[in-house]
């Protein structure tokens, strides 16, 4: 008889696995297929345990930890609970960590203190996977979870919790980015349209007024062009971030080129370079040039007038090169430092727009450094100035 029961159990497990695989191939939903597989395995194990006269699983929380079912739950990385008669009879380690070690034997409404979860778990089960239930604030206030419930044939229910905090954060960043980009483009566009309408209404007959308006319109158009160029650059860098560049780039020569190009721009003071002999870095010359333009250009814009900008290049150990750019500006308050690389984040929005900033420069720098597998740091002291440091890997020469 035990042999027959074992054979049936193995057959049932095979059917469950085939069903889960078919669900994955047909619908492409990995979470739902995983939940189906867990529920099927749990049902087979429970049925086998009952046929071997091991007693009902819901007799006590410890009984739910019988041979097989405990190992199945513990093997799952996400929080999973087994509910019987509205009580938690089994929970894996992630579930106990999230909800507390006390949840075994607790009423499900006490174990998962969330109105939406309680409503779903107290309603009759239908044996089918329903739409996931979104839970906000479970664990910590900012966390977002999705709860899926599967009802077993004997009425017990499997509850799986999936942490979607990262997905929601990414979506929020995307929405904010689109909103900010739209706003940044709308502002100069509205200005352009306003001046065009004014010129059409007769202001264009005055040569002096027309020249002044056209100068402003040209400035607004260039502002839009800079923003669009930065958006395109950011998109291109993000698209390439998984492919590390591997060309040898002489940073000392690149620094000289960028400093020469920026020499005609309004600046706080002279750019002073301290360049030690270093190996070539492994990188993309075009993107590293853009990095230098943004970092040195920012130092020129925000340094105090008449003070020098110091650009240093030196080896950092055997495998890295350190670039640092220091200004003697007003500095940045410490609460702003963690957010400086966010898209469109500005410490002083009015000043940034006045000097032509798009709010994307440091975000572009961060993504370039990440693509080059380097490190990026900003240190600042209010009243003394700011130092931006970038470490880049050297280009290893393969000897034959």
ChimeraX attribute file (.defattr): number of C-alpha atoms within 10 A of each C-alpha:
attribute: neighborCount
match mode: 1-to-1
recipient: residues
	/A:1	8
	/A:2	10
	/A:3	8
	/A:4	8
	/A:5	15
	/A:6	12
	/A:7	12
	/A:8	14
	/A:9	17
	/A:10	12
	/A:11	13
	/A:12	17
	/A:13	19
	/A:14	14
	/A:15	14
	/A:16	20
	/A:17	19
	/A:18	13
	/A:19	16
	/A:20	21
	/A:21	17
	/A:22	13
	/A:23	17
	/A:24	16
	/A:25	12
	/A:26	9
	/A:27	10
	/A:28	12
	/A:29	11
	/A:30	14
	/A:31	13
	/A:32	22
	/A:33	20
	/A:34	18
	/A:35	20
	/A:36	22
	/A:37	20
	/A:38	22
	/A:39	24
	/A:40	23
	/A:41	21
	/A:42	22
	/A:43	21
	/A:44	19
	/A:45	20
	/A:46	23
	/A:47	16
	/A:48	17
	/A:49	19
	/A:50	13
	/A:51	13
	/A:52	12
	/A:53	8
	/A:54	12
	/A:55	12
	/A:56	13
	/A:57	19
	/A:58	19
	/A:59	11
	/A:60	14
	/A:61	19
	/A:62	14
	/A:63	17
	/A:64	22
	/A:65	18
	/A:66	15
	/A:67	12
	/A:68	14
	/A:69	21
	/A:70	17
	/A:71	12
	/A:72	16
	/A:73	24
	/A:74	16
	/A:75	10
	/A:76	15
	/A:77	12
	/A:78	16
	/A:79	22
	/A:80	26
	/A:81	25
	/A:82	28
	/A:83	25
	/A:84	22
	/A:85	13
	/A:86	17
	/A:87	21
	/A:88	27
	/A:89	26
	/A:90	27
	/A:91	27
	/A:92	21
	/A:93	19
	/A:94	18
	/A:95	23
	/A:96	18
	/A:97	12
	/A:98	15
	/A:99	18
	/A:100	14
	/A:101	12
	/A:102	10
	/A:103	21
	/A:104	22
	/A:105	19
	/A:106	16
	/A:107	16
	/A:108	23
	/A:109	17
	/A:110	14
	/A:111	20
	/A:112	20
	/A:113	14
	/A:114	14
	/A:115	11
	/A:116	14
	/A:117	20
	/A:118	16
	/A:119	10
	/A:120	15
	/A:121	18
	/A:122	12
	/A:123	8
	/A:124	9
	/A:125	18
	/A:126	12
	/A:127	15
	/A:128	11
	/A:129	14
	/A:130	14
	/A:131	11
	/A:132	15
	/A:133	15
	/A:134	16
	/A:135	20
	/A:136	16
	/A:137	12
	/A:138	17
	/A:139	16
	/A:140	9
	/A:141	8
	/A:142	10
	/A:143	16
	/A:144	21
	/A:145	20
	/A:146	17
	/A:147	20
	/A:148	22
	/A:149	28
	/A:150	24
	/A:151	20
	/A:152	19
	/A:153	14
	/A:154	11
	/A:155	15
	/A:156	23
	/A:157	22
	/A:158	24
	/A:159	22
	/A:160	24
	/A:161	22
	/A:162	18
	/A:163	16
	/A:164	14
	/A:165	15
	/A:166	11
	/A:167	11
	/A:168	14
	/A:169	14
	/A:170	11
	/A:171	12
	/A:172	12
	/A:173	14
	/A:174	12
	/A:175	12
	/A:176	14
	/A:177	15
	/A:178	12
	/A:179	11
	/A:180	16
	/A:181	18
	/A:182	11
	/A:183	12
	/A:184	19
	/A:185	17
	/A:186	13
	/A:187	12
	/A:188	18
	/A:189	16
	/A:190	12
	/A:191	14
	/A:192	20
	/A:193	12
	/A:194	13
	/A:195	18
	/A:196	16
	/A:197	12
	/A:198	14
	/A:199	17
	/A:200	11
	/A:201	10
	/A:202	10
	/A:203	16
	/A:204	18
	/A:205	11
	/A:206	10
	/A:207	10
	/A:208	11
	/A:209	13
	/A:210	17
	/A:211	12
	/A:212	11
	/A:213	19
	/A:214	17
	/A:215	12
	/A:216	15
	/A:217	20
	/A:218	13
	/A:219	15
	/A:220	20
	/A:221	17
	/A:222	14
	/A:223	20
	/A:224	19
	/A:225	13
	/A:226	15
	/A:227	21
	/A:228	16
	/A:229	13
	/A:230	18
	/A:231	17
	/A:232	12
	/A:233	17
	/A:234	19
	/A:235	13
	/A:236	11
	/A:237	19
	/A:238	15
	/A:239	11
	/A:240	13
	/A:241	16
	/A:242	12
	/A:243	10
	/A:244	14
	/A:245	16
	/A:246	14
	/A:247	13
	/A:248	17
	/A:249	19
	/A:250	17
	/A:251	23
	/A:252	20
	/A:253	10
	/A:254	16
	/A:255	22
	/A:256	13
	/A:257	14
	/A:258	17
	/A:259	19
	/A:260	12
	/A:261	11
	/A:262	16
	/A:263	12
	/A:264	8
	/A:265	11
	/A:266	12
	/A:267	23
	/A:268	20
	/A:269	18
	/A:270	15
	/A:271	21
	/A:272	14
	/A:273	16
	/A:274	11
	/A:275	17
	/A:276	11
	/A:277	9
	/A:278	18
	/A:279	22
	/A:280	20
	/A:281	24
	/A:282	22
	/A:283	25
	/A:284	17
	/A:285	17
	/A:286	10
	/A:287	20
	/A:288	20
	/A:289	15
	/A:290	16
	/A:291	22
	/A:292	21
	/A:293	19
	/A:294	18
	/A:295	21
	/A:296	24
	/A:297	20
	/A:298	20
	/A:299	28
	/A:300	26
	/A:301	21
	/A:302	20
	/A:303	24
	/A:304	20
	/A:305	15
	/A:306	11
	/A:307	16
	/A:308	20
	/A:309	25
	/A:310	18
	/A:311	24
	/A:312	18
	/A:313	22
	/A:314	18
	/A:315	19
	/A:316	15
	/A:317	8
	/A:318	10
	/A:319	14
	/A:320	22
	/A:321	21
	/A:322	19
	/A:323	22
	/A:324	20
	/A:325	23
	/A:326	25
	/A:327	28
	/A:328	26
	/A:329	24
	/A:330	16
	/A:331	19
	/A:332	20
	/A:333	12
	/A:334	11
	/A:335	9
	/A:336	12
	/A:337	14
	/A:338	10
	/A:339	13
	/A:340	20
	/A:341	20
	/A:342	17
	/A:343	21
	/A:344	21
	/A:345	18
	/A:346	19
	/A:347	16
	/A:348	9
	/A:349	13
	/A:350	10
	/A:351	13
	/A:352	16
	/A:353	14
	/A:354	8
	/A:355	12
	/A:356	15
	/A:357	20
	/A:358	23
	/A:359	24
	/A:360	21
	/A:361	25
	/A:362	19
	/A:363	19
	/A:364	25
	/A:365	24
	/A:366	20
	/A:367	22
	/A:368	25
	/A:369	21
	/A:370	18
	/A:371	21
	/A:372	24
	/A:373	17
	/A:374	17
	/A:375	15
	/A:376	18
	/A:377	13
	/A:378	17
	/A:379	14
	/A:380	20
	/A:381	15
	/A:382	13
	/A:383	12
	/A:384	14
	/A:385	19
	/A:386	22
	/A:387	21
	/A:388	19
	/A:389	19
	/A:390	22
	/A:391	23
	/A:392	23
	/A:393	21
	/A:394	22
	/A:395	18
	/A:396	13
	/A:397	9
	/A:398	5
	/A:399	4
	/A:400	3
